[in-house]
């Protein structure tokens, strides 16, 4: 992802992500801080795969004993906040995508 593309992404989604975080944290300053951390982490976790493009790995960490359904719900909320449609998800490794000619089936949560 080029710098210009990332900046476009930021401007398109910053308010939505801020409001999502504000609803979770209840504090403007904390929400702004976390928005910055989210975008830094987002940029650092973009995988650039030759012949495939750019991918973002989304990981949800559960507390011990926390139900898997909570993690699925949190992942779905993050996808919505980042405006990432279900159709953009893939359910296989990059090498499998390369072998399939870059075509992946949507992941089913």
C-alpha positions in Angstrom: 0.0 0.0 0.0 1.5 3.3 -1.0 1.5 6.3 1.3 -1.2 8.0 -0.7 -3.5 5.0 -0.5 -3.0 4.7 3.3 -3.7 8.4 3.8 -6.9 8.0 1.7 -7.9 5.1 3.9 -7.2 7.2 7.1 -9.3 10.1 6.0 -12.1 7.8 4.8 -12.4 5.8 8.0 -10.9 7.8 10.9 -14.2 9.2 12.2 -16.0 5.9 12.1 -13.2 4.2 14.0 -13.0 7.0 16.5 -16.7 6.8 17.2 -16.5 3.0 17.6 -13.6 3.4 20.0 -15.3 6.2 21.9 -18.4 4.0 22.4 -16.1 1.4 23.9 -13.8 3.6 26.0 -16.1 6.5 26.9 -13.3 9.0 26.8 -12.3 11.4 24.0 -8.6 11.5 24.8 -8.4 7.7 25.1 -10.3 7.2 21.9 -8.0 9.5 20.0 -4.9 7.8 21.4 -6.2 4.4 20.4 -7.2 5.6 16.9 -3.5 6.5 16.4 -2.4 3.2 17.8 -4.9 1.3 15.5 -3.6 3.1 12.4 0.0 2.5 13.3 -0.6 -1.1 14.0 -2.7 -1.4 10.9 0.1 0.0 8.7 2.7 -2.2 10.4 0.5 -5.4 9.9 -0.1 -5.0 6.1 1.5 -8.0 4.4 2.7 -7.2 0.9 2.6 -10.4 -1.1 4.2 -10.4 -4.5 1.8 -11.3 -7.2 -1.2 -11.1 -4.8 -1.3 -7.6 -3.3 -1.7 -6.3 0.2 -3.4 -8.1 3.1 -4.2 -7.3 6.7 -4.2 -10.0 9.3 -6.9 -9.4 12.0 -6.3 -11.1 15.3 -8.6 -11.1 18.3 -7.2 -12.2 21.6 -9.5 -13.8 24.1 -9.1 -13.8 27.8 -9.0 -17.3 29.4 -12.5 -18.6 29.6 -13.9 -16.0 27.3 -16.3 -17.6 24.8 -15.3 -17.8 21.1 -18.5 -16.1 20.2 -17.2 -13.0 21.9 -14.1 -13.0 19.8 -16.2 -13.5 16.6 -18.4 -10.6 17.6 -15.4 -8.4 18.3 -13.8 -9.3 14.9 -17.0 -8.5 13.1 -17.3 -5.1 14.9 -13.7 -4.3 13.9 -14.3 -5.3 10.3 -17.4 -3.1 10.2 -15.4 -0.2 11.8 -12.7 -0.6 9.2 -15.3 -1.0 6.4 -13.9 -4.3 5.4 -16.6 -6.4 3.8 -17.0 -10.2 4.4 -16.3 -10.7 0.7 -12.7 -9.4 1.2 -11.8 -12.2 3.7 -9.9 -15.2 2.6 -9.7 -18.5 4.3 -6.4 -19.9 3.2 -2.6 -19.2 3.3 -0.9 -16.9 0.8 0.9 -19.9 -0.8 -2.5 -21.5 -1.4 -3.8 -18.3 -3.0 -0.7 -18.2 -5.2 -1.3 -21.8 -6.3 -5.0 -21.0 -7.0 -4.0 -18.1 -9.2 -4.8 -15.5 -6.6 -8.4 -16.5 -6.0 -9.7 -17.1 -2.5 -13.0 -18.1 -1.2 -14.6 -15.8 1.3 -14.0 -16.8 4.9 -17.1 -17.9 6.9 -16.9 -16.9 10.6 
